Amino acid sequence: MTFKILIYHANSTIDTLMNRMFLGVVALFLKTYIDTNRPEIADKLKWLIPEQRKLTDDELLKRIIDEDVDLLCTSNYIWNHKFFMDQLSRIKDRLPKKVKIVAGGPNIDVNVNPNFFDQYPFIDYAVYGSGEVAFADIVESIINNKKLNY
C-alpha cells in the first residue's frame, strides 16, 4: 500500500515588486520527522510535489484525482486561510471518498475554538501550529486503522 500525501500552500509565490519567490517548506519538516521517528510508516508514504500556487477548484480536483491523493494537507496562514476554508467547503463533496483533509498551521484555531469542526465540517483533522508529531500520529492512525488519541 502506498499512501499519497499532497501539501497545498496556495501562496502567491511570486512577488514581482521585490523579485522574490515564496515557497512553503512544511512538507520537508513533516517528511523528515516521519523518516527519522516513524520509519515503520515512512516506507508506506509517497510525498507528492507540494502545490505552491493557488489553484482553481477544478485545477485542485484534477490534481487530486490524477495523482490519486489520499491525504490533502493545507498550510494555513493569515494570507491564505479564508481562501482555503472557502475552497475546501466547495470541493469536499466532489472529492473521492477516500481523500481526507488535514488543515494545519498557525491560523488553525482548533486549540481554542471548541466549535472548530462544526464551523469547518469539511476538515477531517486539524493541527495547530508546528505539527510534526501530531501529523505523524494522524498518518499512522489512518494507515494502521487505529484510533487516534484526541
C-alpha positions, -999 to +999 in steps of 0.1 A: +000+000+000+013+034-009-003+064+009-001+096-012+002+129+005-003+163-012+007+195+007-012+226-007+002+260+002-020+283-020+006+311-019+011+339-042+045+326-049+060+354-070+064+389-056+072+409-088+078+441-068+106+427-048+116+400-073+112+372-047+097+338-047+079+324-016+079+286-012+062+266+016+086+241+032+063+223+056+065+191+036+102+189+043+096+192+081+068+166+081+087+141+059+119+145+078+102+139+111+084+108+099+115+094+081+135+099+113+110+090+140+084+067+123+104+045+099+077+018+102+053+041+082+078+062+062+082+035+035+044+034+030+042+071+021+046+088-012+051+126-009+038+143-039+054+175-051+038+202-029+014+226-047+027+261-041+003+281-062-034+289-056-054+266-078-090+269-090-114+244-076-113+224-109-075+225-111-071+212-075-097+185-080-080+174-112-046+172-095-061+152-066-078+127-089-050+124-114-024+118-087-047+095-067-042+116-035-051+100-001-044+130+022-047+166+012-029+189+037-033+227+038-008+250+053-030+278+068-016+313+074-033+347+076-028+353+039-044+320+027-067+308+055-100+323+041-091+311+006-086+276+019-118+274+040-139+287+011-123+264-014-124+233+008-160+239+016-168+240-021-148+209-031-152+185-002-183+168-017-166+165-051-135+147-037-131+109-039-145+095-007-111+082+004-095+116+005-090+131+039-083+167+046-058+179+072-057+216+079-027+228+098-007+259+107-008+290+128-043+301+116-060+268+126-076+277+160-088+242+169-068+246+202-091+274+214-122+270+193-145+243+207-167+246+176-140+243+151-153+211+134-188+224+135-176+256+118-155+237+093-172+202+088-152+196+056-120+193+076-112+158+088-082+166+110-068+199+123-033+207+137-025+240+153+010+254+148+040+233+141+027+198+139+052+172+131+042+149+160+005+154+155+007+149+118+027+117+121+001+105+146-027+112+121-009+095+093-001+065+114-037+062+127-051+063+091-025+038+077-028+013+106-066+019+110-061+026+147-079+050+170-063+085+172-059+100+207-075+134+210 
